[in-house]
Amino acid sequence: MEKTYFYATIFFGWLITLALIIFMVVAFKMSMIVIGCILILISLASLLMNIVFMKKGVRNQ
């Protein structure tokens, strides 16, 4: 994988994760508990995928 593609993918992955966490906090502040809980699960999955992708990229480079 090209380095530029790898770094861009990591950057946008973390950007999406950050946006999900912000939406989760806003959902809890607006008393939308179910949506907040769903966003917690999605945020955790996104966070874990980012970590796995970073480990995979470091190992291959």
trRosetta pair geometry for C-beta under 8 A, 3 or more apart (Angstrom, degrees):
i j d omega theta_ij theta_ji phi_ij phi_ji
1 5 5.7 -116 177 82 93 119
1 6 5.2 107 122 -64 119 102
1 57 7.0 -73 68 -119 136 92
1 60 7.1 64 26 107 101 145
2 5 4.4 86 66 10 95 105
2 6 6.7 -160 93 -10 48 88
3 6 5.5 -57 -147 37 33 115
3 7 6.2 26 159 -14 69 107
3 61 7.5 77 -96 -118 92 131
4 7 6.1 -57 -145 40 28 104
4 8 6.1 26 157 -17 64 111
5 8 5.8 -58 -143 40 28 110
5 9 6.1 30 157 -21 64 109
6 9 5.9 -58 -150 35 26 110
6 10 6.5 23 154 -15 62 106
6 57 5.0 131 -158 -140 126 136
6 61 7.8 137 147 -63 177 127
7 10 5.7 -53 -146 38 33 110
7 11 6.2 35 155 -21 66 107
8 11 5.7 -53 -145 36 31 113
8 12 6.2 19 161 -9 66 109
9 12 6.3 -59 -142 44 26 101
9 13 6.0 32 156 -24 62 111
9 53 6.9 -116 127 166 117 144
10 13 5.6 -57 -145 36 27 116
10 14 6.4 22 160 -14 64 106
10 50 6.9 99 -143 -155 68 90
10 53 6.7 -172 -91 112 79 118
10 54 6.1 81 -118 -86 122 90
10 57 7.3 -86 -58 21 122 162
11 14 6.2 -62 -153 38 26 104
11 15 6.3 27 151 -21 64 110
12 15 5.2 -50 -142 36 37 117
12 16 6.3 39 157 -20 67 102
13 16 6.0 -54 -149 35 28 108
13 17 6.4 29 151 -18 62 107
13 46 7.2 -180 -174 -178 82 91
13 49 7.1 -130 -158 105 127 98
13 50 4.6 159 139 -102 125 99
13 53 6.6 -180 -67 55 176 151
14 17 5.4 -51 -145 37 35 115
14 18 6.3 40 154 -22 66 103
14 50 5.9 102 -72 -142 70 149
15 18 5.8 -52 -149 35 29 112
15 19 6.5 30 152 -18 62 106
16 19 5.6 -53 -148 36 33 112
16 20 6.4 36 152 -20 65 104
16 46 6.3 -127 109 -161 102 141
17 20 5.7 -53 -150 34 32 113
17 21 6.5 31 153 -18 64 104
17 43 6.4 101 -156 -150 74 74
17 46 4.5 -180 -97 125 88 121
17 47 5.5 109 -144 -75 135 68
17 50 6.0 -49 -40 -29 147 146
18 21 5.8 -54 -150 35 32 111
18 22 6.5 33 152 -19 65 104
19 22 5.7 -53 -148 35 33 112
19 23 6.4 32 154 -16 66 105
20 23 5.7 -54 -147 38 32 110
20 24 6.3 37 151 -25 64 105
20 39 5.9 -178 -178 -167 86 94
20 42 5.9 -130 -158 108 138 105
20 43 4.5 178 122 -90 121 88
20 46 6.0 120 26 29 158 156
21 24 5.4 -50 -148 32 33 117
21 25 6.6 34 154 -19 64 101
21 39 8.0 152 -99 153 27 110
21 43 5.3 102 -74 -136 71 140
22 25 5.9 -52 -151 34 32 110
22 26 6.5 30 152 -15 65 107
23 26 5.6 -56 -147 40 33 112
23 27 6.2 38 153 -25 66 105
23 39 5.8 -143 102 -138 98 149
24 27 5.7 -52 -148 33 30 113
24 28 6.7 26 155 -15 63 103
24 36 5.5 96 -163 -147 70 70
24 39 3.8 -168 -91 116 90 128
24 40 5.9 113 -145 -65 138 61
24 43 5.8 -45 -37 -32 147 144
25 28 6.0 -56 -152 37 32 107
25 29 6.4 29 152 -17 65 108
26 29 5.6 -56 -146 39 33 111
26 30 6.2 21 157 -10 67 110
27 30 6.0 -64 -145 45 28 102
27 32 4.4 -81 -169 73 83 111
27 35 4.6 -129 -156 102 137 106
27 36 4.0 -178 106 -73 114 80
27 39 5.9 139 23 12 151 145
28 31 7.6 37 -177 -80 35 24
28 32 7.3 -95 -72 58 25 66
28 33 7.1 59 -117 -102 67 53
28 36 4.3 89 -65 -119 78 152
32 35 4.2 -9 143 38 116 118
32 36 5.8 137 95 -25 74 91
33 36 5.6 -59 -147 38 28 115
33 37 6.3 28 157 -20 65 105
34 37 5.8 -53 -149 35 30 110
34 38 6.5 29 152 -17 63 105
35 38 5.7 -53 -148 37 33 112
35 39 6.3 32 153 -17 65 107
36 39 5.7 -58 -147 39 30 110
36 40 6.5 39 151 -27 64 99
37 40 5.5 -44 -151 25 35 116
37 41 6.9 33 152 -15 62 100
38 41 5.9 -54 -157 35 35 109
38 42 6.4 29 149 -14 67 108
39 42 5.5 -53 -141 42 37 110
39 43 5.9 41 157 -23 68 107
40 43 5.8 -56 -145 37 26 112
40 44 6.4 27 156 -19 63 106
41 44 5.9 -54 -148 35 29 110
41 45 6.5 28 154 -17 63 106
42 45 5.7 -55 -150 38 32 111
42 46 6.2 31 153 -18 66 108
43 46 5.7 -55 -146 39 31 111
43 47 6.1 33 154 -21 65 107
44 47 5.6 -53 -144 36 30 113
44 48 6.3 29 157 -16 64 106
45 48 5.9 -56 -147 38 29 109
45 49 6.3 28 155 -18 64 107
46 49 5.8 -55 -146 37 30 110
46 50 6.4 34 154 -21 64 104
47 50 5.8 -53 -151 33 30 112
47 51 6.6 28 153 -16 64 106
48 51 5.7 -54 -149 37 34 111
48 52 6.3 33 154 -18 67 106
49 52 5.7 -52 -143 39 33 111
49 53 6.1 33 156 -20 65 108
50 53 5.8 -57 -146 38 28 110
50 54 6.4 28 156 -19 64 106
51 54 5.8 -54 -148 35 30 110
51 55 6.4 28 155 -16 64 106
52 55 5.9 -56 -148 38 30 110
52 56 6.2 31 154 -20 65 109
53 56 5.6 -54 -145 37 31 113
53 57 6.2 29 156 -18 64 108
54 57 5.8 -57 -146 38 30 109
54 58 6.3 28 157 -18 65 107
55 58 5.9 -55 -144 37 29 108
55 59 6.2 30 156 -20 63 109
56 59 5.9 -58 -149 36 27 112
56 60 6.4 16 157 -12 63 112
57 60 6.0 -63 -144 41 30 104
57 61 6.2 22 162 -20 67 112
58 61 6.2 -60 -142 34 28 106
